[in-house]
Amino acid sequence: MTAPIDRSTHPEPRGTRPRRIVHLGLGAFHRSHQAWYTARANDRDDWEITAYSGRRPDAADALQAQDGLYTLIERDDSGDHATIVGVITEAVDGADVEHLARAVSDQRTALVTLTITEAGYQASEEGAADLERLASAAEGRCEAPRSALGRLAVALDARRRSGSGPIALVSCDNLPDNGGVLREALRPLLEAIGGETVAWAETHIGFVSSSVDRITPRATDADQEAAAALTGFRDACVVVAEPFADWTMSGDFPAGRPDWESAGARIVDDVEPFERRKLWLLNGAHTLLAAAGPARGHAYVDEAFADPVVRSWVEEFWDECVRHLPEGLDLDRYRSDLASRFGNSAIRHSLEQIATDAETKLRVRIVPVLDAERAAGRNGSGAARALAAHLATLDGIDTASPDRITLRAALDRIAGTPVDDAVVDGCLDLLDDLVPLSAP
């Protein structure tokens, strides 16, 4: 019989570390990546994480019931290896903005990490409503913001008012220059609060950009059973990941940070080349697989990558990517490692999961490669195929006889700007390759 995992059943100490990290976007990736790195750092006993969920409280409620403990299963074809991670000591509903404000304004808190997805940084109706809420709060009428960045703005203002000193914000989402994107996305929210807050932010916040990498599929009931067999504990918050992990950061940590380098992370002067390498070669290929794989009968990354036709499309896209990446990134090895990782049949990474927010991902992962290829005088067919594969999944587009006007409207929406006629023509030609076929 297995016992439920918590700090009464597992010998993980409670309350021995100071809470110095706040995380927004409690999910599987944070637990397989930033929390895992922190738990492995040489100075891990000096750091503790309070993590906040996003739109729903479920993840926080489940993890808090386990006192923040969870099992991380590293999985490859050699088998499963389980570790119980205890660095998260409080998991909180993200809607509890007062709790977040107290945590961020605590002078012991040195940094905030974020995994709020690419969409969390974009202008939206929710964000516009938060601007009004923050402006109303400045006038004495208070309604809590609902977006992650709106909530963070309130918490940062609380830190300013408390006089707790500088802080670092570390974006861990798959966006180029994600620290800069975070700075620009926060600016109007801070302006809505008031000029003092904007001025304080300019001198007291370090914006850190990072490139993050670890394939982390959605866990299943079978994974919970595997965790129980490996550890002897029942765990409702199991995380499954590949053994590979990578984290590269650049920016200022004015209040300190864990010794993440001791766990394998890199701190560099310029993270942008590493961001592009990962965003294009890994995330871009994932987006291509998620768009093209289902039409050939595939549901998972390893299945799609094992299909010789789909793999040739990925290799063509990779050829295009590496032409626009600088030297010094060990691209041959990185590409070879990716092929091994994509072929890891023990990791069932769902194409449906990857396809979430597809058009946002295409805009940042695929379109820049297509633009670079076209600027170099080539047609960029590898990148264009990912766009065409996505178009083939849309309602209203008949792949057998596509309407050019409808196709152009969709491409303009994805790219965020009007596309050239040649791009439309290229996608029209590629649609013929993407008519649903049986998997080999």
Residue pairs with C-beta under 8 A, 6 or more apart in sequence:
2 228
2 232
2 233
2 234
3 9
3 232
3 233
3 234
4 66
4 233
4 234
5 66
5 69
5 70
5 71
5 84
5 231
5 233
5 234
5 235
6 65
6 66
6 67
6 69
7 13
7 14
7 67
7 69
7 86
8 67
9 233
10 69
10 84
10 86
10 233
12 67
12 69
12 84
12 86
13 86
14 67
14 89
15 89
16 45
17 44
17 45
17 46
17 47
17 48
17 87
17 89
18 46
18 47
18 48
18 108
19 48
19 49
19 50
19 89
19 90
19 103
19 106
19 108
19 109
20 46
20 47
20 48
20 108
20 109
20 110
20 111
20 256
21 38
21 47
21 48
21 49
21 50
21 109
21 110
21 111
21 112
21 113
21 258
22 49
22 50
22 51
22 52
22 100
22 103
22 104
22 109
22 111
22 112
22 113
22 155
23 30
23 34
23 35
23 49
23 50
23 51
23 52
23 88
23 112
23 113
23 114
23 115
24 52
24 54
24 94
24 112
24 113
24 114
24 115
24 116
24 148
24 151
24 152
25 52
25 53
25 54
25 114
25 115
25 116
25 117
25 120
25 148
26 51
26 52
26 53
26 54
26 59
26 60
26 63
26 88
26 91
26 94
27 53
27 54
27 59
27 115
28 216
28 218
28 219
28 239
28 240
29 115
29 212
29 214
29 216
30 51
30 113
30 115
30 172
31 70
31 72
31 85
31 88
31 237
31 239
32 72
32 214
32 216
32 239
32 240
32 241
32 245
33 115
33 172
33 212
33 214
33 216
33 241
33 245
33 247
34 113
34 115
34 172
34 212
34 247
35 49
35 51
35 85
35 87
35 88
36 72
36 85
36 241
36 245
36 263
37 245
37 247
37 258
37 260
37 263
37 264
37 265
38 44
38 47
38 49
38 87
38 258
38 260
38 263
39 85
39 86
39 87
40 262
40 263
40 264
41 47
41 258
41 259
41 260
41 262
41 263
42 259
42 262
42 263
43 258
43 259
43 262
44 87
44 258
46 258
47 87
47 258
48 87
48 88
48 89
49 87
49 88
49 89
49 90
50 88
50 89
50 90
50 91
50 92
50 103
51 60
51 63
51 68
51 88
51 90
51 91
51 92
52 60
52 91
52 92
52 93
52 94
52 96
52 99
52 100
52 151
53 59
53 60
53 91
53 92
53 93
53 94
54 94
54 116
54 148
55 94
57 93
57 94
57 95
59 91
59 237
60 91
60 92
60 93
60 94
61 91
61 93
62 236
62 237
63 70
63 88
63 91
63 237
64 90
64 91
64 92
65 236
66 235
66 236
66 237
67 89
68 86
68 87
68 88
68 89
68 90
68 91
69 84
69 85
69 86
69 235
70 84
70 85
70 88
70 235
70 237
70 238
70 239
71 82
71 83
71 84
71 85
71 227
71 230
71 231
71 233
71 235
71 237
71 238
71 239
72 82
72 83
72 84
72 85
72 239
72 240
72 241
73 80
73 81
73 82
73 223
73 226
73 227
73 230
73 238
73 239
73 240
73 241
74 80
74 81
74 82
74 83
74 241
74 242
74 243
75 81
75 240
75 241
75 242
75 243
75 344
75 346
75 347
76 242
76 243
76 344
76 346
76 347
77 344
77 345
77 346
79 346
80 226
80 230
80 346
81 230
81 243
82 226
82 227
82 230
82 231
84 231
84 233
92 99
92 100
94 100
94 148
94 151
95 144
95 146
97 144
97 145
97 151
97 154
97 155
100 151
100 152
100 154
100 155
101 154
101 155
101 158
102 158
103 109
103 155
104 112
104 152
104 155
104 156
104 158
104 159
104 167
105 155
105 158
105 159
105 161
105 162
105 164
106 164
107 162
107 164
107 165
109 159
109 164
109 167
109 255
110 167
110 168
110 253
110 255
110 256
110 257
111 167
111 168
111 169
111 170
111 208
111 253
111 255
111 257
112 152
112 167
112 168
112 169
112 170
113 170
113 172
114 120
114 148
114 152
114 169
114 170
114 171
114 172
114 173
114 182
115 172
115 173
116 148
116 149
116 173
117 173
117 357
118 173
118 174
118 175
118 357
118 360
118 361
118 364
119 357
119 360
120 147
120 148
120 149
120 173
121 149
121 173
121 175
121 178
121 181
121 182
121 185
122 185
122 360
124 147
126 146
126 147
126 150
127 147
127 149
127 150
127 189
129 146
130 145
130 146
130 147
130 149
130 150
130 153
130 189
131 150
131 188
131 189
131 192
132 192
133 143
133 144
133 145
133 146
133 150
134 145
134 150
134 153
134 154
134 189
134 192
134 193
135 192
136 142
136 143
137 143
137 154
137 193
138 192
138 193
138 194
144 151
144 154
145 151
145 153
145 154
145 189
149 182
149 185
149 186
149 189
150 189
152 169
152 186
153 186
153 189
153 190
153 192
153 193
153 197
154 193
156 167
156 186
156 190
156 197
156 201
156 205
157 190
157 193
157 194
157 197
159 167
159 204
160 196
160 197
160 200
160 201
160 204
165 204
165 254
165 255
166 203
166 204
166 205
166 206
166 254
166 255
167 204
167 205
167 206
167 254
167 255
168 205
168 206
168 207
168 208
168 251
168 252
168 253
168 254
168 255
168 257
169 179
169 182
169 186
169 205
169 206
169 207
169 208
170 179
170 208
170 210
170 249
170 251
171 178
171 179
171 181
171 182
171 207
171 208
171 209
171 210
172 178
172 210
172 212
173 212
174 212
174 278
174 279
174 283
174 361
174 364
174 365
175 181
175 279
175 364
176 272
176 275
176 276
176 279
176 364
176 368
177 209
177 272
177 275
178 209
178 210
178 275
179 207
179 208
179 209
179 210
179 250
179 251
180 207
180 209
182 207
183 207
186 201
187 198
190 197
190 198
190 201
191 198
204 254
206 251
206 252
206 253
206 254
207 251
207 252
208 249
208 250
208 251
208 252
208 253
209 249
209 250
209 251
209 271
209 272
209 275
210 247
210 248
210 249
210 250
210 271
211 246
211 247
211 248
211 249
211 271
211 274
211 275
211 277
211 278
211 279
212 246
212 247
212 278
213 244
213 245
213 246
213 247
213 278
213 282
214 241
214 242
214 244
214 245
214 246
215 241
215 242
215 244
215 301
215 341
215 344
215 347
215 349
216 239
216 240
216 241
216 242
217 240
217 347
217 348
217 349
217 350
217 353
218 350
218 353
219 238
219 239
219 240
223 238
223 240
224 234
224 235
224 236
224 238
226 238
227 233
227 235
227 238
228 234
228 235
240 347
241 347
242 341
242 344
242 347
244 337
244 341
245 264
246 264
246 278
247 260
247 264
247 265
247 266
248 265
248 266
248 267
248 268
248 271
248 274
248 275
249 260
249 265
249 266
249 267
249 268
249 271
250 267
250 268
250 269
250 270
250 271
251 271
260 267
261 267
266 274
268 274
273 325
273 326
273 328
273 329
274 329
276 324
276 325
277 325
277 329
277 331
277 334
279 364
279 365
280 321
280 325
280 365
280 368
280 369
281 318
281 321
281 322
281 331
281 334
281 335
281 338
282 338
283 361
283 365
284 317
284 321
284 365
284 366
284 369
284 383
284 386
285 314
285 317
285 318
285 338
285 342
286 301
286 354
287 354
287 355
287 358
287 361
287 362
287 365
287 366
287 386
288 313
288 314
288 317
288 366
288 385
288 386
288 389
289 298
289 301
289 304
289 305
289 310
289 314
289 342
289 351
289 354
290 351
290 352
290 354
290 355
290 358
291 355
291 358
291 386
291 389
291 390
291 392
291 393
292 304
292 310
292 313
292 385
292 386
292 389
292 434
293 299
293 301
293 303
293 304
293 307
293 310
293 351
294 351
294 352
294 393
295 389
295 392
295 393
295 434
295 435
295 436
295 437
296 304
296 307
296 309
296 310
296 436
296 437
296 438
296 439
297 437
297 438
297 439
298 304
298 307
298 310
298 351
298 439
299 350
299 351
299 352
300 348
300 349
300 350
300 351
301 342
301 347
301 349
301 351
301 354
302 342
302 343
302 344
302 345
302 347
302 348
302 349
303 439
304 310
304 351
305 311
305 314
305 339
305 342
305 343
306 343
307 439
307 440
308 440
309 440
313 382
313 385
314 342
316 381
316 382
316 385
317 369
317 382
317 383
317 385
317 386
318 335
318 338
318 382
319 382
320 369
320 372
320 373
320 378
320 380
320 382
320 383
321 369
322 331
322 335
323 372
323 373
323 376
324 369
324 372
324 373
324 376
325 331
341 347
358 390
359 390
359 413
359 414
362 386
362 387
362 390
362 414
363 414
363 415
363 416
366 383
366 386
366 387
367 383
367 387
367 414
367 415
367 416
369 380
369 382
369 383
370 380
370 383
370 384
370 387
370 423
371 380
372 380
373 379
373 380
373 382
373 383
374 380
374 420
374 422
374 423
379 422
379 426
380 426
381 426
381 430
384 423
384 426
384 427
384 430
385 430
385 433
385 434
387 411
387 414
387 423
387 427
388 426
388 427
388 430
388 431
388 433
388 434
389 434
390 414
391 397
391 402
391 407
391 410
391 411
391 427
391 431
392 399
392 431
392 434
392 435
394 410
396 406
397 403
397 406
397 407
397 410
399 431
399 434
399 435
400 435
402 428
402 431
404 424
404 428
407 424
407 427
407 428
408 419
408 424
411 419
411 423
411 424
411 427
412 418
412 419
